[in-house]
């Protein structure tokens, strides 16, 4: 097990929802697993007037996110963890003198002998990132003369290519790129990371991972919920910015990338950047018209209950043209993927919550069993990211009896079957990686900008194009029907169920 240096974690925006919902539960799980450093404390800070004890009550003792977990622990464990947490009030504004914050950090460092290693976690709106970075620098809290300093920032990282470049430039005035960790919780999921292992450690997959054997690649991210309480934010963002530009293009980069030289963080990140830069950027209106679909959910009845349409949601404009569904078809300009279409979609108010990658393999060039019933039943490799995490291979088998009737069969693996193995939650893994200085699963500046270079022309077309349409789809269905038109030939999207093996195929049970 890799050794984790003694350190302090300073959380800006510590009174917010993310800290209570994800960060503290993640840290508590690391504590229970004995993964935290020997000398480690957390200092929360925000504009809320809280004491250390108030903060501990909010995020530990009275937290709804830890209630179930705390009930299963021995006496004293919750208290021992809570005693690692402290709080410092910044006052009414993040743009202030951080000298008092520095004094508190120094005091805690001396008291608990944590050394000068510090992570600053910015759980705040992105507009505050540069402000906080500058004030940390002004207080001399960014220097690495006595221990390392790292800065973790949450998405969205920019609103466009221009704003992403501006934000990168702003942060680089005060922190080196090697100090900046741009967190994307999707990369913390075991099944996303398993994309790399599936590809590069198995000789049955990597030789087939190219245009000679793959027909097309399909990625679906579906959520059954609507925008919930995020209507105000979502209406200024939309599905393409909220999910596609970051989470889904990160997954695309892992599918597309070439084998890295080794497993060092920078080697992997170098190949991811190359992958994103190889995406064929769509600029002319005809290509964008033919290869993009946007839509918005409208009111419907789901399980006997009326579900509001997007424009009825709190914080959403009554005439909004913000997409809640985005489907994009694109190609990759390199030797491996030339001519292979990629289909990626993301949406709200789908029939189920699911994220998966589907690799469709080409049919054999010489069809022996032409009348076998296998038409349009190509071999598939399905990597399920959530829920029911696992891997499924679909292949043909002979149905017992006369003739050569072929039916679909499944070869599958489920993470839930690893009963003796604890699978970390995304934030646990990413927090621990940052503590250990492992940036493999964090986005680099050029990686973020490469993703925006691909997305910007689509957003511009949707905003300013003359022939752009906004389709409607009833809440609770798989999006607008015309989205199937994106897929070449007589193809259609795989609409997955909540279980990975939703069509078990042929079997003999007696």
Protein Blocks (a to p, Z undefined) as FASTA:
>chain_A
ZZddddddddehklpmklmmmmmmmmmmmmmnopacfbdcdddddfbdcdfklmmmmmmm
mmmklmmmmmmpcehjlmmmmmmpccddebjbfbdcfklmmmmmmmmmmmnonojadcdd
ddbdfklmmmmmmmmmmnopmbckbocadddddddedjbfklmmmmmmmmmmmocfklpc
cddfklmpmklmmmmmmmmmcfklmmmncfklmmbdcdddddfbdnkjmmmmmmmnojml
mmmmmmmmmmmmmmmpccdfblcfklmmmmmmmmmmmpccdfbfklmmmmcccddddddd
eehiacddfklpghiafkbcbdfbdcdddddddfklgoiacdddddehifbdcddddddd
dddfbdfblmnopgoiacdddddfbghiacddddddddedehjddcdddddddfklmmmb
ccddfklmmmmmmmnopaklpccfklmmmmmmmmmmmmmmmmmmmkbccddddehiebjf
klmmmpgcjbdcddddfbfblcgbjadfZZ
